[in-house]
Amino acid sequence: MKKVDQLLEWIKKHPAPTATVPQSAHAVSGVDRRGFLRNSALGGLSLGLMFDGRPEREMEFITQKVKRESKPSELKITDMRVAVLQGVPFSSPIIRIDTNQGLVGWGEVRDGASANYALMLKSRILGKNPCNVEQIFKQIKQFGGHSRAAGGVCGVEMALWDLAGKAYNVPAYQLLGGKYRDFIRLYADTPEGRDYDEFAKHMVRRRDQGYTFLKMDFGIGMIADTPGMLVGAKNWSVKQQWNDSQPGKMGNYAMTKHPFTRIQVTKKGIDALALHVSKVRDIVGYETPLAADHFGHFDVNTAIQIGKAMEPFRLAWLEDLVPWFYTDQWKQISDAIDTPTLTGEDIFAKEEFIKLIDAKAIDMIHPDLASSGGLLETKKIGDYAEEAGIPMAMHFAGSPICMMANVHCAAATENFVALEHHGVDVDGWEDIVTGMKPIVDKGFVRVPEKPGLGVELNEDVAKKFLKKGATWFAPTDSWNTRDSADRDWS
């Protein structure tokens, strides 16, 4: 302490009255030593005199009151486990990544996907620093595929941002470059109902819940039982759009790509669909944006005819009229109708979005963050679309953990429009996590300011959603050892 005492004596004789002490400065001892730091830290005297010219010691000293949860440079992944939740609103495997400093990161595999998509990545991330998010993503990206096959890569990426935010004590959006907005607008999906009257009640309830953006499903399945509505549909299981276990005589309708069914809609059928949409518009009015999805499997010509019939109702978009990978067909549709077109919920990574955007094939993009690559990759997709003047809506159908990953990405992306909320009617949905109450307030989510994703799993409540026969974050040691060479170039 001899050097310190000498410096204190010098400071008494050479005061610096205009200097202020930074909040991060740490007092040496007593009033005089606080005065020493006040003058030396800002007045030009190096603290290196105290630490014999060792800058790392100096930095550690002057920042030891900076709030942080860990030593980020020394953070390592030590374990990954999963628990599969059911009915949130679908099945969603929740990822927990543990570290050597006690920090826990939460992620989520996309709805309907296998937890194994994430577990097979465990051996590839053990021992790595989770704060190096982009580096790890590039190493595991090759194991992602379109739709649910991307679930593991995206779920791990979510958990890495949660950990990085906690390590640096900042919300995830801050690590993505900051936020454009404080509130995230939701659009609510609405179940069809057994008949039109029941569907109308659903739409009124959504409006009364405060949602300012709605989406409805209407398609050829709802008119399939009425004679004279469809051509060529009798030998297909048209009402089984999502059930691939019930093929018809012509093949498996659920697994047959749209152009190959050769189903057509008659003028009578199109008029019936238009009447349905007009009634919904009467309910919600024209001040509320209204989007549409799930039309059935038919060709480009029929898609254009339906699109033109919907133009009087000023729909926000027509979604997934044909599969996303038919770029030329999307351009045909978009060029032929005035209602905006949209696709993308099953696309993994930015490369395929770039093809659609460059071809001017669609009016809006629609990534699902749990398939598109996670927070950073989805922001890159949004940024690329923004430069082309294309807005981004976001698809989502999972638990609050995945929602918060979406919220941070949406906050950080300029061309964001609205985020889907598919679990509006799930009792106890918001209680699956702690950290935000309420999560949804009249159709909006406030962007959280807590570190990482901003929420923690509420295990007592989440266990009530545990899939029958599933384990609760059981050991996954069988996935610890990598048994494959991963380099995809020579």
Secondary structure as a PSIPRED ss2 file (coil, helix, strand):
# PSIPRED VFORMAT (PSIPRED V4.0)

   1 M C   1.000  0.000  0.000
   2 K H   0.000  1.000  0.000
   3 K H   0.000  1.000  0.000
   4 V H   0.000  1.000  0.000
   5 D H   0.000  1.000  0.000
   6 Q H   0.000  1.000  0.000
   7 L H   0.000  1.000  0.000
   8 L H   0.000  1.000  0.000
   9 E H   0.000  1.000  0.000
  10 W H   0.000  1.000  0.000
  11 I H   0.000  1.000  0.000
  12 K H   0.000  1.000  0.000
  13 K H   0.000  1.000  0.000
  14 H C   1.000  0.000  0.000
  15 P C   1.000  0.000  0.000
  16 A C   1.000  0.000  0.000
  17 P C   1.000  0.000  0.000
  18 T C   1.000  0.000  0.000
  19 A C   1.000  0.000  0.000
  20 T C   1.000  0.000  0.000
  21 V C   1.000  0.000  0.000
  22 P C   1.000  0.000  0.000
  23 Q C   1.000  0.000  0.000
  24 S C   1.000  0.000  0.000
  25 A C   1.000  0.000  0.000
  26 H C   1.000  0.000  0.000
  27 A C   1.000  0.000  0.000
  28 V C   1.000  0.000  0.000
  29 S C   1.000  0.000  0.000
  30 G H   0.000  1.000  0.000
  31 V H   0.000  1.000  0.000
  32 D H   0.000  1.000  0.000
  33 R H   0.000  1.000  0.000
  34 R H   0.000  1.000  0.000
  35 G H   0.000  1.000  0.000
  36 F H   0.000  1.000  0.000
  37 L H   0.000  1.000  0.000
  38 R H   0.000  1.000  0.000
  39 N H   0.000  1.000  0.000
  40 S H   0.000  1.000  0.000
  41 A H   0.000  1.000  0.000
  42 L H   0.000  1.000  0.000
  43 G H   0.000  1.000  0.000
  44 G C   1.000  0.000  0.000
  45 L C   1.000  0.000  0.000
  46 S C   1.000  0.000  0.000
  47 L H   0.000  1.000  0.000
  48 G H   0.000  1.000  0.000
  49 L H   0.000  1.000  0.000
  50 M C   1.000  0.000  0.000
  51 F C   1.000  0.000  0.000
  52 D C   1.000  0.000  0.000
  53 G C   1.000  0.000  0.000
  54 R C   1.000  0.000  0.000
  55 P H   0.000  1.000  0.000
  56 E H   0.000  1.000  0.000
  57 R H   0.000  1.000  0.000
  58 E H   0.000  1.000  0.000
  59 M H   0.000  1.000  0.000
  60 E H   0.000  1.000  0.000
  61 F H   0.000  1.000  0.000
  62 I H   0.000  1.000  0.000
  63 T C   1.000  0.000  0.000
  64 Q C   1.000  0.000  0.000
  65 K C   1.000  0.000  0.000
  66 V C   1.000  0.000  0.000
  67 K C   1.000  0.000  0.000
  68 R C   1.000  0.000  0.000
  69 E C   1.000  0.000  0.000
  70 S C   1.000  0.000  0.000
  71 K C   1.000  0.000  0.000
  72 P H   0.000  1.000  0.000
  73 S H   0.000  1.000  0.000
  74 E H   0.000  1.000  0.000
  75 L C   1.000  0.000  0.000
  76 K C   1.000  0.000  0.000
  77 I E   0.000  0.000  1.000
  78 T E   0.000  0.000  1.000
  79 D E   0.000  0.000  1.000
  80 M E   0.000  0.000  1.000
  81 R E   0.000  0.000  1.000
  82 V E   0.000  0.000  1.000
  83 A E   0.000  0.000  1.000
  84 V E   0.000  0.000  1.000
  85 L E   0.000  0.000  1.000
  86 Q C   1.000  0.000  0.000
  87 G C   1.000  0.000  0.000
  88 V C   1.000  0.000  0.000
  89 P C   1.000  0.000  0.000
  90 F C   1.000  0.000  0.000
  91 S C   1.000  0.000  0.000
  92 S E   0.000  0.000  1.000
  93 P E   0.000  0.000  1.000
  94 I E   0.000  0.000  1.000
  95 I E   0.000  0.000  1.000
  96 R E   0.000  0.000  1.000
  97 I E   0.000  0.000  1.000
  98 D E   0.000  0.000  1.000
  99 T E   0.000  0.000  1.000
 100 N C   1.000  0.000  0.000
 101 Q C   1.000  0.000  0.000
 102 G C   1.000  0.000  0.000
 103 L C   1.000  0.000  0.000
 104 V E   0.000  0.000  1.000
 105 G E   0.000  0.000  1.000
 106 W E   0.000  0.000  1.000
 107 G E   0.000  0.000  1.000
 108 E E   0.000  0.000  1.000
 109 V C   1.000  0.000  0.000
 110 R C   1.000  0.000  0.000
 111 D C   1.000  0.000  0.000
 112 G C   1.000  0.000  0.000
 113 A C   1.000  0.000  0.000
 114 S C   1.000  0.000  0.000
 115 A C   1.000  0.000  0.000
 116 N H   0.000  1.000  0.000
 117 Y H   0.000  1.000  0.000
 118 A H   0.000  1.000  0.000
 119 L H   0.000  1.000  0.000
 120 M C   1.000  0.000  0.000
 121 L C   1.000  0.000  0.000
 122 K H   0.000  1.000  0.000
 123 S H   0.000  1.000  0.000
 124 R H   0.000  1.000  0.000
 125 I H   0.000  1.000  0.000
 126 L C   1.000  0.000  0.000
 127 G C   1.000  0.000  0.000
 128 K C   1.000  0.000  0.000
 129 N C   1.000  0.000  0.000
 130 P C   1.000  0.000  0.000
 131 C C   1.000  0.000  0.000
 132 N C   1.000  0.000  0.000
 133 V H   0.000  1.000  0.000
 134 E H   0.000  1.000  0.000
 135 Q H   0.000  1.000  0.000
 136 I H   0.000  1.000  0.000
 137 F H   0.000  1.000  0.000
 138 K H   0.000  1.000  0.000
 139 Q H   0.000  1.000  0.000
 140 I H   0.000  1.000  0.000
 141 K H   0.000  1.000  0.000
 142 Q H   0.000  1.000  0.000
 143 F H   0.000  1.000  0.000
 144 G C   1.000  0.000  0.000
 145 G C   1.000  0.000  0.000
 146 H C   1.000  0.000  0.000
 147 S H   0.000  1.000  0.000
 148 R H   0.000  1.000  0.000
 149 A H   0.000  1.000  0.000
 150 A H   0.000  1.000  0.000
 151 G H   0.000  1.000  0.000
 152 G H   0.000  1.000  0.000
 153 V H   0.000  1.000  0.000
 154 C H   0.000  1.000  0.000
 155 G H   0.000  1.000  0.000
 156 V H   0.000  1.000  0.000
 157 E H   0.000  1.000  0.000
 158 M H   0.000  1.000  0.000
 159 A H   0.000  1.000  0.000
 160 L H   0.000  1.000  0.000
 161 W H   0.000  1.000  0.000
 162 D H   0.000  1.000  0.000
 163 L H   0.000  1.000  0.000
 164 A H   0.000  1.000  0.000
 165 G H   0.000  1.000  0.000
 166 K H   0.000  1.000  0.000
 167 A H   0.000  1.000  0.000
 168 Y H   0.000  1.000  0.000
 169 N C   1.000  0.000  0.000
 170 V C   1.000  0.000  0.000
 171 P E   0.000  0.000  1.000
 172 A H   0.000  1.000  0.000
 173 Y H   0.000  1.000  0.000
 174 Q H   0.000  1.000  0.000
 175 L H   0.000  1.000  0.000
 176 L C   1.000  0.000  0.000
 177 G C   1.000  0.000  0.000
 178 G C   1.000  0.000  0.000
 179 K C   1.000  0.000  0.000
 180 Y C   1.000  0.000  0.000
 181 R C   1.000  0.000  0.000
 182 D C   1.000  0.000  0.000
 183 F E   0.000  0.000  1.000
 184 I E   0.000  0.000  1.000
 185 R E   0.000  0.000  1.000
 186 L E   0.000  0.000  1.000
 187 Y E   0.000  0.000  1.000
 188 A E   0.000  0.000  1.000
 189 D E   0.000  0.000  1.000
 190 T C   1.000  0.000  0.000
 191 P C   1.000  0.000  0.000
 192 E C   1.000  0.000  0.000
 193 G C   1.000  0.000  0.000
 194 R C   1.000  0.000  0.000
 195 D C   1.000  0.000  0.000
 196 Y H   0.000  1.000  0.000
 197 D H   0.000  1.000  0.000
 198 E H   0.000  1.000  0.000
 199 F H   0.000  1.000  0.000
 200 A H   0.000  1.000  0.000
 201 K H   0.000  1.000  0.000
 202 H H   0.000  1.000  0.000
 203 M H   0.000  1.000  0.000
 204 V H   0.000  1.000  0.000
 205 R H   0.000  1.000  0.000
 206 R H   0.000  1.000  0.000
 207 R H   0.000  1.000  0.000
 208 D H   0.000  1.000  0.000
 209 Q C   1.000  0.000  0.000
 210 G C   1.000  0.000  0.000
 211 Y C   1.000  0.000  0.000
 212 T C   1.000  0.000  0.000
 213 F C   1.000  0.000  0.000
 214 L E   0.000  0.000  1.000
 215 K E   0.000  0.000  1.000
 216 M E   0.000  0.000  1.000
 217 D E   0.000  0.000  1.000
 218 F C   1.000  0.000  0.000
 219 G C   1.000  0.000  0.000
 220 I H   0.000  1.000  0.000
 221 G H   0.000  1.000  0.000
 222 M H   0.000  1.000  0.000
 223 I H   0.000  1.000  0.000
 224 A C   1.000  0.000  0.000
 225 D C   1.000  0.000  0.000
 226 T C   1.000  0.000  0.000
 227 P C   1.000  0.000  0.000
 228 G C   1.000  0.000  0.000
 229 M C   1.000  0.000  0.000
 230 L E   0.000  0.000  1.000
 231 V E   0.000  0.000  1.000
 232 G C   1.000  0.000  0.000
 233 A C   1.000  0.000  0.000
 234 K C   1.000  0.000  0.000
 235 N C   1.000  0.000  0.000
 236 W C   1.000  0.000  0.000
 237 S C   1.000  0.000  0.000
 238 V C   1.000  0.000  0.000
 239 K C   1.000  0.000  0.000
 240 Q C   1.000  0.000  0.000
 241 Q C   1.000  0.000  0.000
 242 W C   1.000  0.000  0.000
 243 N C   1.000  0.000  0.000
 244 D C   1.000  0.000  0.000
 245 S C   1.000  0.000  0.000
 246 Q C   1.000  0.000  0.000
 247 P C   1.000  0.000  0.000
 248 G E   0.000  0.000  1.000
 249 K C   1.000  0.000  0.000
 250 M C   1.000  0.000  0.000
 251 G E   0.000  0.000  1.000
 252 N C   1.000  0.000  0.000
 253 Y H   0.000  1.000  0.000
 254 A H   0.000  1.000  0.000
 255 M H   0.000  1.000  0.000
 256 T C   1.000  0.000  0.000
 257 K C   1.000  0.000  0.000
 258 H H   0.000  1.000  0.000
 259 P H   0.000  1.000  0.000
 260 F H   0.000  1.000  0.000
 261 T C   1.000  0.000  0.000
 262 R C   1.000  0.000  0.000
 263 I C   1.000  0.000  0.000
 264 Q E   0.000  0.000  1.000
 265 V E   0.000  0.000  1.000
 266 T C   1.000  0.000  0.000
 267 K H   0.000  1.000  0.000
 268 K H   0.000  1.000  0.000
 269 G H   0.000  1.000  0.000
 270 I H   0.000  1.000  0.000
 271 D H   0.000  1.000  0.000
 272 A H   0.000  1.000  0.000
 273 L H   0.000  1.000  0.000
 274 A H   0.000  1.000  0.000
 275 L H   0.000  1.000  0.000
 276 H H   0.000  1.000  0.000
 277 V H   0.000  1.000  0.000
 278 S H   0.000  1.000  0.000
 279 K H   0.000  1.000  0.000
 280 V H   0.000  1.000  0.000
 281 R H   0.000  1.000  0.000
 282 D H   0.000  1.000  0.000
 283 I H   0.000  1.000  0.000
 284 V H   0.000  1.000  0.000
 285 G C   1.000  0.000  0.000
 286 Y C   1.000  0.000  0.000
 287 E C   1.000  0.000  0.000
 288 T C   1.000  0.000  0.000
 289 P C   1.000  0.000  0.000
 290 L E   0.000  0.000  1.000
 291 A E   0.000  0.000  1.000
 292 A E   0.000  0.000  1.000
 293 D E   0.000  0.000  1.000
 294 H C   1.000  0.000  0.000
 295 F C   1.000  0.000  0.000
 296 G C   1.000  0.000  0.000
 297 H C   1.000  0.000  0.000
 298 F C   1.000  0.000  0.000
 299 D C   1.000  0.000  0.000
 300 V H   0.000  1.000  0.000
 301 N H   0.000  1.000  0.000
 302 T H   0.000  1.000  0.000
 303 A H   0.000  1.000  0.000
 304 I H   0.000  1.000  0.000
 305 Q H   0.000  1.000  0.000
 306 I H   0.000  1.000  0.000
 307 G H   0.000  1.000  0.000
 308 K H   0.000  1.000  0.000
 309 A H   0.000  1.000  0.000
 310 M C   1.000  0.000  0.000
 311 E H   0.000  1.000  0.000
 312 P H   0.000  1.000  0.000
 313 F H   0.000  1.000  0.000
 314 R C   1.000  0.000  0.000
 315 L C   1.000  0.000  0.000
 316 A C   1.000  0.000  0.000
 317 W C   1.000  0.000  0.000
 318 L E   0.000  0.000  1.000
 319 E E   0.000  0.000  1.000
 320 D C   1.000  0.000  0.000
 321 L C   1.000  0.000  0.000
 322 V C   1.000  0.000  0.000
 323 P C   1.000  0.000  0.000
 324 W C   1.000  0.000  0.000
 325 F C   1.000  0.000  0.000
 326 Y C   1.000  0.000  0.000
 327 T H   0.000  1.000  0.000
 328 D H   0.000  1.000  0.000
 329 Q H   0.000  1.000  0.000
 330 W H   0.000  1.000  0.000
 331 K H   0.000  1.000  0.000
 332 Q H   0.000  1.000  0.000
 333 I H   0.000  1.000  0.000
 334 S H   0.000  1.000  0.000
 335 D H   0.000  1.000  0.000
 336 A H   0.000  1.000  0.000
 337 I C   1.000  0.000  0.000
 338 D C   1.000  0.000  0.000
 339 T C   1.000  0.000  0.000
 340 P C   1.000  0.000  0.000
 341 T E   0.000  0.000  1.000
 342 L E   0.000  0.000  1.000
 343 T E   0.000  0.000  1.000
 344 G C   1.000  0.000  0.000
 345 E C   1.000  0.000  0.000
 346 D C   1.000  0.000  0.000
 347 I C   1.000  0.000  0.000
 348 F C   1.000  0.000  0.000
 349 A C   1.000  0.000  0.000
 350 K H   0.000  1.000  0.000
 351 E H   0.000  1.000  0.000
 352 E H   0.000  1.000  0.000
 353 F H   0.000  1.000  0.000
 354 I H   0.000  1.000  0.000
 355 K H   0.000  1.000  0.000
 356 L H   0.000  1.000  0.000
 357 I H   0.000  1.000  0.000
 358 D H   0.000  1.000  0.000
 359 A C   1.000  0.000  0.000
 360 K C   1.000  0.000  0.000
 361 A C   1.000  0.000  0.000
 362 I C   1.000  0.000  0.000
 363 D C   1.000  0.000  0.000
 364 M E   0.000  0.000  1.000
 365 I E   0.000  0.000  1.000
 366 H C   1.000  0.000  0.000
 367 P C   1.000  0.000  0.000
 368 D E   0.000  0.000  1.000
 369 L H   0.000  1.000  0.000
 370 A H   0.000  1.000  0.000
 371 S H   0.000  1.000  0.000
 372 S H   0.000  1.000  0.000
 373 G C   1.000  0.000  0.000
 374 G C   1.000  0.000  0.000
 375 L H   0.000  1.000  0.000
 376 L H   0.000  1.000  0.000
 377 E H   0.000  1.000  0.000
 378 T H   0.000  1.000  0.000
 379 K H   0.000  1.000  0.000
 380 K H   0.000  1.000  0.000
 381 I H   0.000  1.000  0.000
 382 G H   0.000  1.000  0.000
 383 D H   0.000  1.000  0.000
 384 Y H   0.000  1.000  0.000
 385 A H   0.000  1.000  0.000
 386 E H   0.000  1.000  0.000
 387 E H   0.000  1.000  0.000
 388 A C   1.000  0.000  0.000
 389 G C   1.000  0.000  0.000
 390 I C   1.000  0.000  0.000
 391 P C   1.000  0.000  0.000
 392 M E   0.000  0.000  1.000
 393 A E   0.000  0.000  1.000
 394 M E   0.000  0.000  1.000
 395 H E   0.000  0.000  1.000
 396 F C   1.000  0.000  0.000
 397 A C   1.000  0.000  0.000
 398 G C   1.000  0.000  0.000
 399 S C   1.000  0.000  0.000
 400 P H   0.000  1.000  0.000
 401 I H   0.000  1.000  0.000
 402 C H   0.000  1.000  0.000
 403 M H   0.000  1.000  0.000
 404 M H   0.000  1.000  0.000
 405 A H   0.000  1.000  0.000
 406 N H   0.000  1.000  0.000
 407 V H   0.000  1.000  0.000
 408 H H   0.000  1.000  0.000
 409 C H   0.000  1.000  0.000
 410 A H   0.000  1.000  0.000
 411 A H   0.000  1.000  0.000
 412 A C   1.000  0.000  0.000
 413 T C   1.000  0.000  0.000
 414 E C   1.000  0.000  0.000
 415 N C   1.000  0.000  0.000
 416 F E   0.000  0.000  1.000
 417 V E   0.000  0.000  1.000
 418 A E   0.000  0.000  1.000
 419 L E   0.000  0.000  1.000
 420 E E   0.000  0.000  1.000
 421 H E   0.000  0.000  1.000
 422 H C   1.000  0.000  0.000
 423 G C   1.000  0.000  0.000
 424 V C   1.000  0.000  0.000
 425 D C   1.000  0.000  0.000
 426 V C   1.000  0.000  0.000
 427 D C   1.000  0.000  0.000
 428 G C   1.000  0.000  0.000
 429 W C   1.000  0.000  0.000
 430 E H   0.000  1.000  0.000
 431 D H   0.000  1.000  0.000
 432 I H   0.000  1.000  0.000
 433 V E   0.000  0.000  1.000
 434 T E   0.000  0.000  1.000
 435 G C   1.000  0.000  0.000
 436 M C   1.000  0.000  0.000
 437 K C   1.000  0.000  0.000
 438 P C   1.000  0.000  0.000
 439 I C   1.000  0.000  0.000
 440 V C   1.000  0.000  0.000
 441 D E   0.000  0.000  1.000
 442 K C   1.000  0.000  0.000
 443 G C   1.000  0.000  0.000
 444 F E   0.000  0.000  1.000
 445 V E   0.000  0.000  1.000
 446 R E   0.000  0.000  1.000
 447 V C   1.000  0.000  0.000
 448 P C   1.000  0.000  0.000
 449 E C   1.000  0.000  0.000
 450 K C   1.000  0.000  0.000
 451 P C   1.000  0.000  0.000
 452 G E   0.000  0.000  1.000
 453 L C   1.000  0.000  0.000
 454 G C   1.000  0.000  0.000
 455 V C   1.000  0.000  0.000
 456 E E   0.000  0.000  1.000
 457 L E   0.000  0.000  1.000
 458 N C   1.000  0.000  0.000
 459 E H   0.000  1.000  0.000
 460 D H   0.000  1.000  0.000
 461 V H   0.000  1.000  0.000
 462 A H   0.000  1.000  0.000
 463 K H   0.000  1.000  0.000
 464 K H   0.000  1.000  0.000
 465 F H   0.000  1.000  0.000
 466 L E   0.000  0.000  1.000
 467 K C   1.000  0.000  0.000
 468 K C   1.000  0.000  0.000
 469 G C   1.000  0.000  0.000
 470 A C   1.000  0.000  0.000
 471 T C   1.000  0.000  0.000
 472 W C   1.000  0.000  0.000
 473 F C   1.000  0.000  0.000
 474 A C   1.000  0.000  0.000
 475 P C   1.000  0.000  0.000
 476 T C   1.000  0.000  0.000
 477 D H   0.000  1.000  0.000
 478 S H   0.000  1.000  0.000
 479 W H   0.000  1.000  0.000
 480 N C   1.000  0.000  0.000
 481 T C   1.000  0.000  0.000
 482 R C   1.000  0.000  0.000
 483 D C   1.000  0.000  0.000
 484 S C   1.000  0.000  0.000
 485 A C   1.000  0.000  0.000
 486 D C   1.000  0.000  0.000
 487 R C   1.000  0.000  0.000
 488 D C   1.000  0.000  0.000
 489 W C   1.000  0.000  0.000
 490 S C   1.000  0.000  0.000
